[in-house]
């Protein structure tokens, strides 16, 4: 880059003939989610993960759901905080999350911060999950492979023209990067494809995707077809219909994909993991809620003893705590609707002490209790069952909290 020139992502530039990164440590408030939010279904189902999202992106997708922070020209600085690598690792430990997920806006554009923090986390026994479009050169990808345990790659299409027109990126480097991951057997890898109404939902894209995966990395790699909602520049099309997602998933299975899932849909019996030998249900899912129902401690089917693809099915350290009952100092409700099956509960200011959050699920009042530590920005609460109408939220503090409705599982709403 020339002197005083910024790169496409808006967070790197040339100052006095030296290359600089300007977003090191700058993030949206850190959030606790479940691992299924990251389109990871075959690694520690139901585990809670610390999600860390940055600002800037190396793509500009017309349908980006997090455009207020991925596109720096639209950024409002009140929506970002600064964290050191030590801060992130400390938050993971204090909130009982043993996986850090690099997510939301693409982590490629804060590569140095990811490497520094991931190395520190690995030394503490914390896993690293990298959710990315993977538009990255091979050399920095190799650096990531040294510290990342789980990759969730989200790509948009198998069409080069699609990438040029709607993302301002290129497809070939992404496919080459996925091949490198596929050749690294120690990694856990899952792929997801966003299905955008009217752009890549005709079925041919799904077939081409399935064929490429089988030919280049193997039919065993899970493939998620993810519904989209209207966002950024692409607001006139409808949400991806469920029947369309099911149709594309069936096409992928017919092509030979062993495990195909549906994302951004709350519905029973559409994204369960099924034993390929006897047809028994191994993991039940509703939205991002997972229940390991049919596996033993060695991840074998309880019915026929076939080894499943699920890794560490009962290894789950999470932030839910049996803190006993408490009398909330404030209480309010949120009701689910057709567009919203989850929320972020966010502290409106920096907390001086941890607070307790009680979630009563309506109408049966099943209760979950969470602890929210200082410096943790948000926790996620999702609808757990079709019969659930909404939730009643109780907080054992007078600190003000905000509620942000989630339109999709990887959506990061801002003020």
VEXFITI-583976 format. One record per residue (C-alpha): chain; x, y, z; residue in one letter. Coordinates in Angstrom, 1 decimal. Layout:
// residues N
> A;X;Y;Z;a
...
// end
This chain:
// residues 415
> A;0.0;0.0;0.0;x
> A;1.0;3.6;-0.6;x
> A;1.7;6.0;2.3;x
> A;-1.5;6.9;4.1;x
> A;-3.5;4.3;2.1;x
> A;-5.9;1.9;3.8;x
> A;-6.7;-1.6;2.7;x
> A;-10.1;-2.8;1.6;x
> A;-11.0;-4.0;5.1;x
> A;-10.6;-0.6;6.6;x
> A;-8.5;-1.7;9.5;x
> A;-5.0;-1.9;8.0;x
> A;-2.9;0.8;6.4;x
> A;0.4;2.3;5.5;x
> A;1.8;4.9;7.9;x
> A;5.3;6.3;7.2;x
> A;5.9;3.4;4.8;x
> A;5.2;0.9;7.5;x
> A;2.2;-1.5;7.5;x
> A;-0.1;-1.2;10.5;x
> A;-3.1;-3.0;11.9;x
> A;-5.5;-0.6;13.7;x
> A;-8.0;-3.1;15.2;x
> A;-5.7;-5.1;17.5;x
> A;-7.9;-5.9;20.5;x
> A;-10.9;-3.9;19.4;x
> A;-14.0;-6.0;19.5;x
> A;-17.7;-6.0;20.0;x
> A;-18.6;-6.9;23.6;x
> A;-17.7;-10.5;24.2;x
> A;-20.6;-12.9;24.4;x
> A;-21.3;-16.4;25.8;x
> A;-23.1;-18.6;23.2;x
> A;-23.5;-22.4;22.6;x
> A;-21.2;-24.1;20.1;x
> A;-24.1;-24.9;17.7;x
> A;-24.3;-21.2;17.1;x
> A;-21.1;-21.5;15.2;x
> A;-22.4;-24.3;12.9;x
> A;-20.4;-26.9;14.8;x
> A;-22.5;-30.0;15.5;x
> A;-20.0;-32.8;15.8;x
> A;-17.7;-31.4;18.6;x
> A;-18.9;-31.3;22.2;x
> A;-22.6;-30.8;21.5;x
> A;-24.2;-28.2;23.9;x
> A;-21.0;-26.7;25.1;x
> A;-21.0;-23.0;25.8;x
> A;-18.3;-21.0;24.1;x
> A;-16.9;-17.5;24.6;x
> A;-17.5;-15.6;21.3;x
> A;-15.2;-12.8;20.3;x
> A;-16.0;-10.7;17.3;x
> A;-13.9;-7.9;15.7;x
> A;-14.4;-5.0;13.4;x
> A;-13.8;-4.9;9.7;x
> A;-13.9;-7.6;7.0;x
> A;-12.1;-8.6;3.9;x
> A;-15.4;-9.1;2.1;x
> A;-18.4;-6.8;1.6;x
> A;-21.4;-9.1;1.1;x
> A;-24.6;-7.5;-0.1;x
> A;-26.5;-9.5;2.5;x
> A;-24.2;-9.2;5.5;x
> A;-26.1;-9.5;8.7;x
> A;-23.4;-7.7;10.8;x
> A;-22.7;-4.9;8.4;x
> A;-22.7;-2.2;11.1;x
> A;-19.4;-3.6;12.4;x
> A;-18.0;-5.5;9.5;x
> A;-18.0;-2.5;7.3;x
> A;-15.9;0.1;9.0;x
> A;-17.5;3.0;7.2;x
> A;-20.7;2.2;9.1;x
> A;-19.1;1.7;12.5;x
> A;-20.3;3.5;15.6;x
> A;-17.5;3.4;18.1;x
> A;-19.9;3.1;21.1;x
> A;-20.4;-0.5;20.0;x
> A;-16.7;-1.6;20.5;x
> A;-14.5;-2.3;23.5;x
> A;-10.8;-3.0;23.9;x
> A;-9.5;-6.3;25.2;x
> A;-6.0;-7.7;25.7;x
> A;-5.3;-11.3;25.0;x
> A;-5.1;-11.8;28.8;x
> A;-8.6;-10.2;29.2;x
> A;-10.1;-12.7;26.7;x
> A;-8.5;-15.8;28.4;x
> A;-9.5;-14.5;31.8;x
> A;-13.1;-14.1;30.7;x
> A;-13.2;-17.6;29.3;x
> A;-11.9;-19.0;32.6;x
> A;-14.2;-16.9;34.8;x
> A;-17.3;-17.8;32.8;x
> A;-16.6;-21.5;32.7;x
> A;-16.1;-21.7;28.9;x
> A;-13.4;-23.9;27.7;x
> A;-13.7;-22.9;24.0;x
> A;-13.0;-19.5;22.6;x
> A;-14.8;-18.8;19.3;x
> A;-13.4;-16.3;16.8;x
> A;-16.6;-15.3;15.1;x
> A;-19.2;-12.7;13.9;x
> A;-17.1;-10.4;11.7;x
> A;-14.4;-12.4;9.9;x
> A;-11.4;-13.0;12.2;x
> A;-9.0;-13.0;9.2;x
> A;-8.6;-9.2;9.5;x
> A;-7.3;-9.3;13.1;x
> A;-4.9;-12.2;12.5;x
> A;-2.2;-11.0;14.9;x
> A;-4.7;-10.6;17.9;x
> A;-6.1;-14.1;17.2;x
> A;-2.7;-15.7;17.1;x
> A;-1.5;-14.0;20.3;x
> A;-4.7;-14.9;22.2;x
> A;-5.1;-18.4;20.8;x
> A;-1.6;-19.3;21.8;x
> A;-2.2;-18.0;25.4;x
> A;-5.5;-19.9;25.6;x
> A;-4.0;-23.1;24.3;x
> A;-1.5;-22.9;27.1;x
> A;-4.4;-22.8;29.6;x
> A;-6.1;-25.9;28.1;x
> A;-8.7;-23.8;26.2;x
> A;-9.7;-24.8;22.7;x
> A;-10.0;-22.3;19.8;x
> A;-12.7;-22.3;17.2;x
> A;-12.4;-20.2;14.1;x
> A;-15.5;-19.3;12.2;x
> A;-14.6;-17.7;8.9;x
> A;-15.3;-17.2;5.2;x
> A;-11.6;-18.3;4.9;x
> A;-10.7;-15.7;2.3;x
> A;-7.0;-15.9;3.3;x
> A;-3.6;-16.6;1.9;x
> A;-2.1;-20.0;2.7;x
> A;0.9;-18.9;4.8;x
> A;-1.2;-17.1;7.5;x
> A;-3.6;-20.1;7.3;x
> A;-0.7;-22.4;8.3;x
> A;0.0;-20.1;11.3;x
> A;-3.6;-20.5;12.3;x
> A;-3.5;-24.3;12.0;x
> A;-0.8;-24.3;14.7;x
> A;-3.2;-22.8;17.3;x
> A;-6.8;-23.5;16.1;x
> A;-8.6;-26.7;17.0;x
> A;-11.9;-26.3;15.2;x
> A;-12.7;-24.6;11.9;x
> A;-16.2;-23.6;10.9;x
> A;-16.0;-22.4;7.3;x
> A;-18.9;-20.4;6.0;x
> A;-19.0;-20.0;2.2;x
> A;-21.6;-18.4;0.0;x
> A;-21.7;-20.3;-3.3;x
> A;-19.7;-22.5;-5.7;x
> A;-19.9;-19.8;-8.3;x
> A;-17.0;-17.5;-9.0;x
> A;-19.3;-15.0;-10.5;x
> A;-21.4;-15.0;-7.4;x
> A;-18.4;-14.1;-5.2;x
> A;-17.2;-11.3;-7.5;x
> A;-20.7;-9.8;-7.8;x
> A;-22.1;-10.1;-4.3;x
> A;-19.1;-10.4;-1.9;x
> A;-16.3;-8.5;-3.7;x
> A;-14.1;-11.5;-3.2;x
> A;-12.9;-14.5;-5.1;x
> A;-13.9;-18.2;-4.8;x
> A;-10.7;-20.0;-5.8;x
> A;-8.5;-18.9;-2.8;x
> A;-11.3;-20.0;-0.4;x
> A;-11.5;-23.5;-2.0;x
> A;-7.7;-23.8;-1.8;x
> A;-7.7;-22.9;1.9;x
> A;-10.5;-25.5;2.6;x
> A;-8.3;-28.1;0.9;x
> A;-5.5;-27.3;3.3;x
> A;-7.7;-27.7;6.3;x
> A;-9.1;-31.0;4.9;x
> A;-5.5;-32.3;4.7;x
> A;-5.0;-31.6;8.4;x
> A;-6.4;-34.6;10.2;x
> A;-6.0;-33.3;13.7;x
> A;-8.4;-30.4;13.0;x
> A;-12.2;-30.6;13.4;x
> A;-13.8;-29.1;10.3;x
> A;-17.4;-28.3;9.4;x
> A;-18.7;-26.3;6.4;x
> A;-21.8;-24.2;6.0;x
> A;-23.4;-22.6;2.9;x
> A;-25.6;-19.5;3.2;x
> A;-28.8;-20.0;1.1;x
> A;-29.8;-16.5;-0.2;x
> A;-33.3;-16.3;-1.7;x
> A;-33.2;-15.7;-5.4;x
> A;-29.4;-15.9;-5.7;x
> A;-28.1;-19.4;-5.0;x
> A;-31.2;-21.5;-4.1;x
> A;-31.9;-23.2;-7.4;x
> A;-30.4;-26.5;-6.3;x
> A;-27.5;-26.6;-8.7;x
> A;-25.3;-24.7;-6.3;x
> A;-26.0;-27.2;-3.5;x
> A;-25.2;-30.1;-5.9;x
> A;-21.9;-28.5;-6.9;x
> A;-21.0;-27.8;-3.3;x
> A;-21.7;-31.4;-2.3;x
> A;-19.7;-32.8;-5.2;x
> A;-16.7;-30.5;-4.6;x
> A;-16.6;-31.5;-0.9;x
> A;-16.8;-35.2;-1.6;x
> A;-14.1;-35.0;-4.3;x
> A;-11.7;-32.7;-2.4;x
> A;-12.0;-33.3;1.4;x
> A;-14.4;-36.2;1.9;x
> A;-18.1;-37.0;2.4;x
> A;-17.7;-37.3;6.2;x
> A;-17.3;-33.5;6.6;x
> A;-20.7;-32.0;7.9;x
> A;-22.4;-29.6;5.6;x
> A;-24.9;-27.0;6.9;x
> A;-27.4;-25.2;4.8;x
> A;-28.1;-21.9;6.5;x
> A;-31.1;-19.7;6.0;x
> A;-30.7;-16.0;5.5;x
> A;-32.7;-12.9;6.6;x
> A;-32.9;-9.6;4.9;x
> A;-30.0;-7.3;5.7;x
> A;-27.7;-4.5;4.4;x
> A;-28.2;-4.0;0.7;x
> A;-30.3;-7.2;0.1;x
> A;-33.6;-6.4;1.8;x
> A;-36.3;-7.1;-0.7;x
> A;-36.0;-10.9;-0.8;x
> A;-37.8;-13.1;1.7;x
> A;-36.2;-15.2;4.4;x
> A;-35.1;-18.6;3.1;x
> A;-38.1;-20.9;3.4;x
> A;-37.7;-24.1;5.4;x
> A;-38.9;-26.3;2.6;x
> A;-36.1;-24.8;0.4;x
> A;-33.4;-25.6;3.0;x
> A;-34.8;-29.2;3.4;x
> A;-34.8;-29.6;-0.4;x
> A;-31.1;-28.6;-0.7;x
> A;-30.1;-30.7;2.2;x
> A;-31.7;-33.7;0.6;x
> A;-29.9;-33.0;-2.6;x
> A;-26.6;-33.0;-0.8;x
> A;-27.3;-36.3;0.9;x
> A;-28.3;-37.8;-2.5;x
> A;-25.0;-36.7;-3.9;x
> A;-23.2;-38.5;-1.1;x
> A;-22.8;-36.1;1.8;x
> A;-23.1;-38.2;5.0;x
> A;-24.2;-35.5;7.4;x
> A;-26.2;-32.5;6.2;x
> A;-27.9;-30.0;8.6;x
> A;-30.2;-27.0;8.5;x
> A;-29.3;-23.8;10.2;x
> A;-31.2;-20.7;11.4;x
> A;-34.4;-22.7;11.9;x
> A;-36.2;-23.8;15.1;x
> A;-38.0;-27.0;14.3;x
> A;-37.8;-30.5;15.8;x
> A;-36.5;-33.5;13.8;x
> A;-34.7;-31.6;11.1;x
> A;-31.1;-31.4;12.3;x
> A;-30.7;-34.4;14.5;x
> A;-27.6;-36.6;14.1;x
> A;-28.7;-40.1;13.1;x
> A;-26.7;-43.3;13.3;x
> A;-25.8;-44.3;9.8;x
> A;-25.9;-48.0;10.7;x
> A;-29.2;-48.5;12.5;x
> A;-31.0;-45.1;12.1;x
> A;-31.1;-44.4;15.9;x
> A;-31.1;-40.8;17.0;x
> A;-27.7;-39.9;18.5;x
> A;-28.1;-36.2;19.1;x
> A;-31.4;-34.4;19.2;x
> A;-31.5;-30.7;18.3;x
> A;-34.0;-27.9;18.4;x
> A;-32.5;-24.7;17.0;x
> A;-29.2;-24.4;18.8;x
> A;-30.2;-26.6;21.7;x
> A;-28.6;-30.0;21.7;x
> A;-29.3;-33.2;23.7;x
> A;-26.9;-36.1;23.5;x
> A;-29.6;-38.9;23.7;x
> A;-28.2;-42.0;22.0;x
> A;-24.4;-42.2;22.7;x
> A;-22.3;-43.8;25.3;x
> A;-19.1;-42.3;26.8;x
> A;-17.0;-43.5;23.9;x
> A;-19.3;-41.8;21.4;x
> A;-20.8;-45.2;20.2;x
> A;-24.5;-45.7;19.3;x
> A;-26.4;-47.1;22.3;x
> A;-28.4;-49.2;20.0;x
> A;-25.8;-50.9;17.7;x
> A;-22.4;-49.8;19.1;x
> A;-21.3;-48.1;15.9;x
> A;-18.7;-45.4;16.4;x
> A;-20.3;-42.0;15.8;x
> A;-18.6;-38.9;14.3;x
> A;-19.4;-36.9;17.5;x
> A;-16.2;-35.9;19.3;x
> A;-16.2;-35.6;23.1;x
> A;-20.0;-35.8;23.4;x
> A;-20.1;-35.5;27.2;x
> A;-17.2;-33.0;27.7;x
> A;-19.1;-29.8;28.5;x
> A;-18.0;-27.2;30.9;x
> A;-20.5;-24.4;30.9;x
> A;-21.4;-21.2;32.7;x
> A;-24.8;-22.4;34.0;x
> A;-24.5;-22.7;37.8;x
> A;-26.7;-24.0;40.5;x
> A;-26.6;-20.8;42.5;x
> A;-29.9;-21.5;44.2;x
> A;-32.9;-19.3;44.1;x
> A;-32.7;-15.5;44.5;x
> A;-35.2;-12.7;44.7;x
> A;-34.7;-10.7;41.5;x
> A;-34.3;-6.9;41.9;x
> A;-35.7;-6.5;38.5;x
> A;-37.8;-8.7;36.3;x
> A;-39.2;-8.5;32.7;x
> A;-40.4;-10.8;30.0;x
> A;-39.7;-11.5;26.3;x
> A;-42.0;-13.4;24.0;x
> A;-40.8;-15.3;21.0;x
> A;-42.2;-14.6;17.5;x
> A;-41.8;-15.9;13.9;x
> A;-38.5;-14.0;13.4;x
> A;-36.9;-14.2;16.8;x
> A;-35.9;-17.4;18.6;x
> A;-33.1;-16.0;20.7;x
> A;-31.8;-12.9;22.4;x
> A;-28.7;-11.3;23.7;x
> A;-28.9;-10.1;27.3;x
> A;-26.4;-7.3;27.6;x
> A;-25.0;-5.2;30.4;x
> A;-25.7;-1.6;29.7;x
> A;-22.5;-0.5;31.5;x
> A;-19.3;-2.1;32.9;x
> A;-20.2;-4.4;35.8;x
> A;-18.3;-4.0;39.1;x
> A;-19.4;-7.4;40.2;x
> A;-20.9;-10.5;38.7;x
> A;-24.7;-10.7;38.5;x
> A;-27.1;-13.5;38.5;x
> A;-29.6;-14.0;35.7;x
> A;-32.6;-16.3;36.1;x
> A;-34.5;-17.5;33.0;x
> A;-38.0;-19.0;33.5;x
> A;-39.3;-20.6;30.4;x
> A;-43.0;-20.0;29.7;x
> A;-45.5;-21.5;30.2;x
> A;-43.9;-24.3;32.3;x
> A;-41.5;-22.1;34.2;x
> A;-38.5;-24.4;33.8;x
> A;-35.6;-22.4;35.2;x
> A;-32.0;-21.8;34.1;x
> A;-29.6;-19.7;36.2;x
> A;-26.5;-18.0;34.7;x
> A;-23.7;-15.9;36.2;x
> A;-22.4;-12.9;34.2;x
> A;-18.9;-11.8;35.2;x
> A;-17.5;-8.3;35.0;x
> A;-16.3;-7.4;31.5;x
> A;-18.5;-10.0;29.9;x
> A;-20.6;-8.0;27.4;x
> A;-23.6;-10.4;26.8;x
> A;-25.0;-13.8;27.2;x
> A;-27.3;-15.6;24.7;x
> A;-30.6;-17.2;25.6;x
> A;-32.4;-19.3;23.0;x
> A;-35.8;-20.9;22.6;x
> A;-35.5;-24.5;23.7;x
> A;-38.8;-26.2;22.7;x
> A;-41.7;-25.7;20.3;x
> A;-44.1;-25.3;23.3;x
> A;-42.1;-22.4;24.7;x
> A;-43.8;-19.1;24.2;x
> A;-41.3;-16.8;25.8;x
> A;-39.1;-16.2;28.9;x
> A;-39.3;-14.3;32.1;x
> A;-35.9;-12.7;33.0;x
> A;-34.9;-12.0;36.6;x
> A;-31.8;-10.1;37.5;x
> A;-30.3;-10.0;41.0;x
> A;-28.8;-6.5;40.4;x
> A;-30.0;-3.0;39.8;x
> A;-27.6;-2.6;36.9;x
> A;-29.5;-1.9;33.7;x
> A;-29.5;-4.6;31.1;x
> A;-30.5;-4.4;27.4;x
> A;-32.3;-7.0;25.3;x
> A;-31.2;-7.5;21.7;x
> A;-33.4;-9.8;19.5;x
> A;-31.4;-12.2;17.3;x
> A;-32.6;-12.6;13.8;x
> A;-30.2;-15.4;13.1;x
> A;-27.9;-17.5;15.2;x
> A;-24.7;-15.7;14.2;x
> A;-26.3;-12.3;14.2;x
> A;-24.7;-9.7;16.4;x
> A;-27.2;-6.8;16.9;x
> A;-25.8;-3.4;18.0;x
> A;-27.3;-0.2;19.3;x
// end
